[in-house]
Amino acid sequence: MAMNSGPPSRAQLSAELERLRARAERLDAELAALVRARSGAPDDDEHDPEGEPFSAQWSLRTGLLESARADVLQAEAAMQRFEDGSYGTCLTCHGPIPSGQLEVRPFRERCVSCS
């Protein structure tokens, strides 16, 4: 997320959340397309000289999708904290998270000391 100086604005957080949601939707669609393309194919493609086995493709895309969904949940939680006025406050020690840290990781939940 490109920012000026200081913590991100609500608009910047919202734009980043939408970008993360779009990424998760794209990865979900890719996984669904992979499964559809694979339906009806032989179960054992581990020794297929034509390319990467389905299990490897499925595992990679599933991992990426899980990570993207976790990013969305973290961004949604940050937006909620922004709305209730607790954005920028460490969830562990309740101290302020320095704005420089929020610039680098806008959805940060904890200060560096508590991470």
DANOR-V506582 format. One record per pair of residues at least 12 apart in sequence whose C-alpha atoms are under 10 Angstrom apart, sorted by the first residue. I is the first residue (numbers start at 1). J is the second residue. If there is no record, write none. Layout:
i,j
I,J
I,J
//
This chain:
i,j
1,13
1,15
1,16
1,103
1,104
1,105
1,106
2,16
2,103
2,104
3,103
3,104
3,106
4,103
5,99
5,100
5,103
6,98
6,99
6,100
6,101
6,102
6,103
7,87
7,88
7,97
7,98
7,99
7,100
7,101
7,102
7,103
7,104
7,105
7,106
8,88
8,99
8,102
8,103
8,104
8,105
8,106
8,107
9,82
9,106
10,79
10,82
10,83
12,106
13,75
13,76
13,78
13,79
13,82
13,106
13,107
14,75
14,76
14,78
14,79
16,72
16,75
16,106
16,107
17,71
17,72
17,73
17,74
17,75
17,76
17,78
17,79
17,107
18,72
18,75
18,76
19,72
20,68
20,69
20,70
20,71
20,72
20,73
20,75
21,68
21,69
21,71
21,72
21,73
21,75
21,76
22,68
22,72
23,64
23,65
23,68
23,69
23,71
23,72
24,64
24,65
24,66
24,67
24,68
24,69
24,70
24,71
24,72
25,65
25,68
25,69
26,65
26,68
27,61
27,62
27,63
27,64
27,65
27,66
27,68
27,69
28,61
28,62
28,64
28,65
28,66
28,68
28,69
29,65
30,58
30,61
30,62
30,65
31,57
31,58
31,59
31,60
31,61
31,62
31,64
31,65
32,58
32,61
34,54
34,57
34,58
34,61
35,54
35,57
35,58
38,54
43,55
71,107
72,107
73,107
74,107
74,108
74,109
75,106
75,107
75,108
75,109
76,107
77,107
77,108
77,109
78,106
78,107
78,108
78,109
79,107
81,107
81,109
87,102
87,106
87,107
87,108
87,109
88,101
88,102
88,106
88,107
88,108
88,109
88,110
88,111
89,108
89,109
89,110
89,111
90,108
90,109
90,110
90,111
90,112
90,113
90,114
90,115
91,108
91,109
91,110
91,111
91,114
92,109
92,110
92,111
92,113
92,114
92,115
93,110
93,111
93,113
93,114
94,110
94,111
94,114
95,110
95,111
95,114
96,110
96,111
97,109
97,110
97,111
97,112
97,113
98,111
98,112
//
